[in-house]
């Protein structure tokens, strides 16, 4: 029994000896911290260890977080740096003491690993409520599911987050704090995954009322885009545009005078029928979308264009949308010698 006790004492002593401990001070008048890093992780970028928070007056431990991936910097005094927040992708310290819910009292965010976007730092968030730190799952979600820690604006009393997916999708969110819970008021999503089309989806809340607006634009100067034909409709000055992408796929777009795309085809490259039919004899280009048939025509007399437009047929009714001859750029004839994946010549 005595041998077992001696062995246990040696193992505990060895375990303690094989840890590096760092005091965390200066982030709060009420609390202090202790960072413990396991032996062998001192020189690793992501360090295995735990963070403990104590009440300064009583030295009572109130929070402890274990993590396999902690990152931190040391002051010249060998104390751990705190309250560093360089958003969205800069340095974010292991502890951040700040008023998150705008009640005039500092709260606390404690790093729990690297669970935010692209293996970035993430945090558990504790609100100072009724004179004690209380874990907030709602604030913690904002510090884990986005890109790093959220940002607060004391003047507007709003919280801001950023997240992304690859190069082509970004989301910017704004929250108000209602009863100590962050509540979304504005979300803006920017999507460039279907370039040269770019879409911005704006969702706003006014109380319980939610409103979503999608704006789609077209960049004809984007790499790989070749404009084939464009002209403006006489009636509303909307611009009809035919263009190819990477000399492979033919596209059609109808663009409003303010630059917003009203309609485009194909809507998705994976849709069942995304082909265009070129009639070389009549110099027309036809495509179908659901119950509507669109036929772009360009007629000439004595080698001069005398009519251009779109004939739209819906439920047996024809609508002739005539184009302005002075606005024409390019020609349908260009397609006669062009091979594209979704162009069928007749």
NULO-870358 format. One record per atom (N, C-alpha, C, O): x, y, z. Coordinates in steps of 0.2 Angstrom, whole numbers, plus 5000, padded with zeros to 4 digits. Example, Ala and Ser with C-alpha at 12.3 -4.5 7.8 and 13.67 -1.06 7.14 Angstrom:
<gulos>
506649725039 506249785039 506649845039 507149835042 506449895035 506849955036 506450005039 506750065040 
</gulos>
This chain:
<gulos>
500449945000 500050005000 500450065000 500350114996 501050065004 501450125005 501850134998 501950184996 502050074995 502350084988 501850114983 502050154979 501250094983 500750124978 500650194979 500650234975 500650214986 500550284987 501150324985 501050384982 501750294986 502350334984 502350334976 502550394974 502150284973 502150284965 501650344963 501850374958 501050344966 500550394964 500850464965 500750504961 501150474971 501450534973 501950554967 501950614965 502350514965 502850524960 502550544954 502750594950 502050504952 501750514945 501350584945 501450624940 501050604951 500750674951 501250724951 501150774948 501750714955 502350764955 502650774948 502750824946 502750714944 503050714938 502550754933 502750794928 501850744934 501350774929 501350844930 501350884925 501450874936 501450944938 502050974935 502051024932 502650934936 503250964934 503350974926 503651014924 502950924923 502950924916 502450974913 502150964907 502251024916 501751074914 502151144914 502451154919 501951184910 502151254910 501551304912 501051294909 501651344917 501151384919 501251454918 501851474919 500751494916 500851564915 500251604918 499651584917 500451654922 499951694925 499551744920 499951764915 498951754921 498651794916 498351854921 497851844924 498651914920 498351964924 498252034920 498452034914 497952074923 497852144920 497252154915 497052204913 496852094914 496252094910 495652114914 495152134911 495652114920 495052124925 495252144932 495852124934 494952184935 495052204942 494752154946 494852144952 494252114944 493952064948 494151994947 494151954951 494451974941 494651904940 495451904938 495751954936 495751844938 496351834936 496351764933 495851724934 496851744929 496851684925 497551644926 498051674928 497551584924 498151534924 498051494918 497551454917 498551504914 498651464908 499151404909 499751414911 498951344908 499351284909 499451254902 498951224899 500151244900 500251204894 500651144895 501151144899 500451094892 500751024894 501451024891 501551054886 501850984894 502550974892 502550944885 502250904883 503050974881 503150954874 502750994869 502850984863 502251044871 501951084867 502151154867 501851194864 502751164871 502951234871 503051274865 502951334864 503351234860 503651264854 503151254848 503251264842 502551224850 502051204844 501651274843 501551314848 501451284837 500951334836 500351334840 500151384843 500051274839 499451254843 499651214849 499851164848 499451244855 499651214861 499151174865 498551204866 499251124868 498751084872 498851104879 499351114882 498251124882 498251144889 497551164891 497051144889 497551204897 496951234899 497051304902 497551324904 496451334902 496351404905 495951404911 495351374910 496151424916 495751434922 495651504924 496151544924 495051524926 494851594929 494751584936 494351544938 495051634940 494951634947 494651704949 494751754946 494251704954 494051764958 494651794961 494951754965 494851854960 495451884963 495451884971 495951864974 494951904973 494851914981 494951844984 495251834989 494551794982 494551734986 494951674983 495051624986 495251694977 495651644974 495251574972 495551524971 494551584971 494151524969 494151514962 494051564958 494251454960 494151444953 493451434951 493051404954 493251474945 492551474943 492451454936 491951434934 493051454932 492951424925 493651394923 494151414925 493551334920 494151294917 493951274910 493451234909 494351284905 494251264899 494851224896 495451254896 494751164894 495351124891 495251134884 494751134881 495851134880 495951134873 496551104870 497051104874 496551074864 497051054861 497451104857 497951084854 497151164856 497351204851 497351284854 496951314851 497751294858 497751364861 498351404858 498851374856 498251464856 498851514854 498851574858 498351594861 499451594860 499551654864 500251684863 500651654860 500251744865 500951784865 501051804872 500651814876 501751814874 501951834880 502251904880 502551924875 502051944886 502352004887 503151994889 503351944890 503452054889 504152044891 504252024898 504751994900 503652034902 503652014909 503451934910 503451914915 503451904904 503251834904 502451824905 502251764906 502051874906 501351864907 501051864900 501251884895 500451824900 500151814894 499751884892 499451914896 499851894885 499451954882 498751944882 498451884881 498351994884 497651994884 497352054880 497652104878 496652044878 496352104875 496552124869 496552184867 496852074865 497052094858 496552064853 496352004853 496252114849 495752094844 495852124838 495552184837 496252094833 496352124826 495952084821 496052024819 495352114820 494852074815 494952094808 495152154806 494752054803 494451984805 494951924806 494851874809 495551934803 496051884802 496651894806 497151854805 496751944810 497351964814 497351924820 496951884822 497851954824 497951924831 497351924836 497051984836 497151874839 496651874844 496851844850 497051784850 496851874856 497251854862 496751794865 496151784863 497051764870 496751704873 496151724877 495751684879 496251784880 495651814884 495551884881 495951924880 494851904881 494651964879 494051984884 493551954885 494252044888 493752074892 493452134890 493852184889 492852134888 492552184885 491752184886 491452134888 491452244886 490652244887 490352224880 490352254875 490152154880 489852134874 489052144873 488852154868 488752154879 488052164879 487752234880 487152244881 488252274880 488152354881 487752364887 487252414887 487952334893 487652354899 488052394903 487952404909 488652414901 489152454904 489652414909 490052434913 489552344909 489952304913 490352254908 490152224903 491052244910 491452204906 491252134906 491152104912 491252094901 491152024900 491851994899 492352024899 491751924897 492451894896 492351834891 491851794891 492751834886 492851784881 493451744882 494051774882 493451684882 494051634883 494151594877 493651554875 494751594875 494851544869 494751474871 494951454876 494351444866 494251364867 494551324862 494451264862 494951354857 495251314852 495251354845 495251414845 495151314840 495251344833 494651324829 494751284824 494051344831 493451314828 493051364824 492551344821 493351424823 492951464818 493251454811 493551404810 492951494806 493051474799 493851474798 494251514800 494051424793 494651414791 495151404797 495751424797 494951364802 495351344808 495551404811 496151414813 495151454812 495351514816 495151514823 494751464825 495351564827 495251554834 494451564836 494051594833 494251524841 493551524843 493551534851 494051524854 492951554854 492951574861 492351554864 491751544861 492351544870 491751534875 491651604878 492151634880 491051624878 490851694880 490451694886 489951654887 490651734891 490351734898 490151804899 490551854899 489451814900 489251884902 489251894909 489051844913 489451954912 489351974919 488651994920 488452044919 488351944923 487651954925 487551934933 487751884935 487151984936 487051974943 487751964947 487751924952 488252004945 488852004948 489251934948 489651914952 489151894942 489551834941 489551824934 489051844930 490051784932 490151764925 489651704923 489651654926 489251724918 488751674916 488851654908 488851694904 488951584907 489051564900 488451584896 487851574897 488551614890 488051634885 488151584879 488651604875 487751544877 487751494871 487651544865 487951524860 487251594865 487151634860 487751674857 487851674852 488051704862 488651744861 489251694859 489651714854 489251644862 489751594860 489651564853 490151554849 489051564851 488951544844 489251594839 489551574834 489151654841 489451714836 490251704836 490551724831 490551684842 491251674842 491551614840 492151594840 491151564837 491351504834 491151484827 491551454824 490551514825 490251494819 490451544813 490251534807 490851594815 491051644810 491751644809 492151604811 492051704807 492751704806 493051744812 493151804812 493251704817 493551734823 493051764827 492451754827 493351804832 492851844837 492451894833 492651924828 491851904836 491451964833 491652034835 492152034840 491452084832 491652154833 491052184836 490452174834 491152234841 490652274844 490752344843 491252364842 490152374842 490152454841 489752484846 489152474847 490152514851 489752544857 489352604855 488852614859 489452634850 489052694848 488352674845 487852704847 488352624841 487752604838 487452544842 486852524841 487852514847 487652464851 487452404847 486952374847 487852384842 487752334837 488352284837 488952304839 488252224835 488852174835 488852154828 488352144824 489452144825 489652124818 490052064817 490552054821 489852024813 490251964811 490351954804 490051984800 490851914802 491051904795 491151824795 491451794799 490951804789 491151734787 491151724780 490951774776 491451674778 491651664770 491651594769 491751554773 491651574762 491751514759 492151524753 491851544748 492851504753 493251514748 493351584746 493251634750 493451594739 493551664737 492851704735 492851764734 492351664735 491751684731 491151694735 490651724732 491151684741 490551694745 490751724752 491151694756 490451784754 490551814760 489851834763 489351854760 489851834770 489251854773 489451904779 489951894783 489051964779 489152014784 488552014788 488052034785 488552004795 487952014799 488052064804 488552074807 487452094806 487352144811 486852114816 486352094814 487052124822 486552104828 486452164833 486852204834 485852164835 485652204841 485552154847 485452094846 485752174853 485652134859 484952144862 484852204864 484552094863 483952094866 483852044871 483951984870 483852074878 483852034883 484451984884 484351924885 485052014883 485651984883 485751924878 486151884878 485351934872 485451884867 485551924860 485151964859 486051904857 486151944850 485651924845 485551864844 485251974842 484751954838 484851994831 485052054831 484851954825 485051984819 484552034817 483952034817 484852094814 484452144811 484652154803 484252184800 485252134801 485452144794 485952084793 486452074796 485852054787 486352004784 486452014777 485952014773 487052024775 487152034768 487651984765 488151974768 487451944760 487851894757 488051914750 487651934746 488651904749 488951924742 489151854739 489551824742 488951844733 489051784730 489351794723 489051824719 489951774722 490251774715 490451704712 490851704708 490151654715 490251584713 490051574706 490251524703 489551614703 489351604696 489551664692 489151684687 490151684693 490451744689 490451724681 490551664680 490251774677 490251844678 489651874682 489551934682 489151834684 488651854688 488751864695 489151824698 488651914698 488751934705 488051944709 487751994706 487951914714 487351924717 487451954725 487851924728 486951994727 487052024734 486352004737 485852034734 486251964742 485651954745 485651994752 486051984756 485152034753 485152074759 484452054763 483952064760 484552034769 484052014773 483952064779 484452074783 483452094780 483352144786 482752124790 482252094788 482752144796 482252124801 482052194804 482452234806 481352204804 481052264807 480552234812 479952214811 480852224819 480452184823 480452114821 480952084820 479852084821 479752014819 479652014811 479651954808 479652064808 479552064800 480252064797 480652094798 480252014792 480851994789 480752014781 480251994778 481252044778 481252064771 481952044768 482452064770 481852004762 482451984759 482452014752 481952014748 483052044749 483052074743 483652044739 484252044742 483652024733 484251994730 484352034724 483852054719 484952064723 485152104717 485752064714 486252044716 485652054707 486052014703 486352064698 485952104694 487052064697 487352114692 487752064687 487952004689 488052094682 488452064677 489052104675 488952164674 489552074675 490252104674 490452074667 490752024667 490352114661 490552094655 491352094654 491552074649 491652124658 492352134658 492752084662 493352084662 492352034664 492651974668 493051934664 492951924658 493651904666 494051864662 493651804659 493251774663 493751794653 493451734649 492751754646 492451714643 492551814647 491851834644 491951864637 492451914637 491651844632 491651874626 490951894624 490451854623 490851954623 490251984621 490051974614 490451984609 489451944612 489351924605 488851974602 488952004597 488351994606 487852044604 487452074610 487352044615 487352144609 486952174614 486552234610 486852264605 486052244613 485652304611 485152324616 484952284621 484852384616 484352404621 483652404618 483552414612 483152384622 482452384620 482152454620 482352494624 481752464615 481552534614 481052554619 481052614622 480652514621 480152524626 480352544633 480152594636 480852514636 481052524643 481852534644 482052534649 482252534638 482952544638 483352484642 483952494644 482952424643 483352374646 483852344640 483652344634 484352314643 484952294638 484852214637 484852184642 484852194631 484952124629 485652104628 485952144624 485952054631 486652044630 486651964629 486451924633 487051954624 487251884622 488051874623 488351924620 488251824627 488951824628 489151754629 488751714631 489751734628 490051664630 490551674636 490851724637 490551614639 491051614645 491551554643 491451504642 492251584643 492751534641 492751504634 492951444633 492351534630 492251504623 491951434623 492051394619 491451424629 491151364629 490451364630 490051324627 490151414634 489451414635 489151484633 489451534635 488551474630 488251534628 487751554633 487451514636 487751624634 487251654640 486851714637 487051744632 486251724640 485851774638 485751814645 485651784650 485651874644 485451914650 485051974648 485252004643 484551994652 484152054651 484352104657 484252084663 484652164656 484952204661 484552264661 484452304656 484352284667 483952354668 484452414667 485052404668 484152464666 484552524665 485052544672 485552574671 484852514677 485252524684 485752474684 486152474690 485852434680 486352384680 486152314683 486552264683 485552314686 485352244689 485052204684 484652214679 485252134684 485052084680 484352064681 484152044687 483852074677 483152054678 483051984676 482651944680 483451954671 483351884669 483951864666 484251904662 484151794667 484651774663 484551694662 484151664665 484851674656 484851604654 485451574652 485851614648 485651514653 485351474658 485351494665 485851524667 484851474669 484751494676 485351454679 485651484684 485351394678 485951354681 486151304675 485851284671 486851294675 487151254670 486851184670 486951144666 486651164676 486451094677 485651084675 485451024676 485351134673 484651124672 484551084665 484951074661 483951054665 483850994660 483951024653 484250994649 483651084651 483751104644 484051174645 483751224647 484651184643 485051244643 485251264636 485751304636 485051234631 485251244624 484951304621 484351324622 485351334616 485051384611 485051354605 485551314603 484551374601 484551344594 484651404589 484251454589 485151394585 485251454580 485051434573 485251374570 484551474570 484351464563 484751504559 484651564559 485251474555 485651514551 485351554545 485551604543 484751514543 484451544537 484051614539 484051664536 483651604545 483251664547 483651714551 483351764553 484251694553 484651734558 484251744564 484251804566 484051684567 483651694574 484051644579 484351594577 483951664585 484251624591 483651614596 483351654598 483451544597 482951524601 483151484607 483551444607 482751504613 482851464619 482251454623 481851504622 482151404627 481551404631 481651404638 482151374640 481251434642 481351434649 480651424652 480151464651 480551364655 479851344657 479351344652 479451314647 478851394653 478251394648 478351444643 477951454638 478951484643 479051534638 479651524633 480051484635 479551544627 479951534622 480251604620 479851654619 480851614619 481251674617 481551664611 481951614610 481451714606 481751714600 482051784598 481751824597 482751784598 483051844596 483151844589 483451794586 482951904586 483051904579 483451964577 483452014580 483751964571 484152014568 484052014561 484351964557 483652054558 483552054551 483952114547 483952164549 484152094541 484552144537 484252154530 483952104527 484352214527 484152224520 484752264517 484952314520 485052234512 485552264508 486152274513 486452324513 486252224517 486852214522 486852274527 487352284530 486252294529 486152344534 485552314538 484952304536 485652314545 485152294550 484552334550 484652394551 483952314548 483352354548 482852334554 482352374555 482952284558 482552264563 482952214568 483352174566 482852224574 483152184579 482652184585 482352234587 482652124589 482252124595 482152054597 482552004596 481652044602 481551974605 480751964604 480352004606 480651904601 479951884601 479851834607 480151774607 479451854611 479251804617 478551774617 478051814615 478551714617 477951674617 477751644623 478151604626 477151664626 476951634633 476251614632 475851654631 476051554633 475351524633 475051544626 474451564626 475351544621 475151554614 475051624612 474851644607 475251674617 475251744615 475951764614 476451744617 476051804608 476651834606 476751904608 476351944608 477351924611 477551984613 478252004609 478751974610 478152054605 478752074601 479052134604 478852194604 479652124607 480052174611 480552204606 481152174605 480452264603 480852284597 481452324601 481452354606 482052314597 482652344599 482852404596 482652424590 483252454599 483452514596 484052494591 484552474594 483952514585 484552504580 485152534581 485752514580 485152594585 485752634586 486152604592 486652634593 485852554596 486152534601 486552464600 486852434605 486452444594 486752374592 487552374593 487852414590 487752324596 488452304597 488552234595 488252184598 488952214590 489052144588 488452124583 488152164581 488452054582 487952024578 487851954579 488251914582 487251934578 487051864578 487451814573 487551764574 487651854568 488051814563 488651784565 488951734563 488951814571 489551794574 489451714576 489951684576 488851694578 488751634580 488851574575 488851514576 488751594569 488751554563 489351514563 489351454561 489951544565 490551504564 490851484571 491451474572 490351484576 490651474583 490351404585 489751394584 490751374589 490551304592 490551314600 491051334603 489951314602 489851314610 489451254612 489151224608 489651234618 489351174621 488551174621 488251124620 488251234622 487551234622 487251264616 486651294617 487551274610 487351304604 487151244599 487651214597 486551244597 486351194591 486251234585 485751274585 486551224580 486451264573 486051224569 486151154568 485551254565 485151224561 485251254554 484851224549 
</gulos>
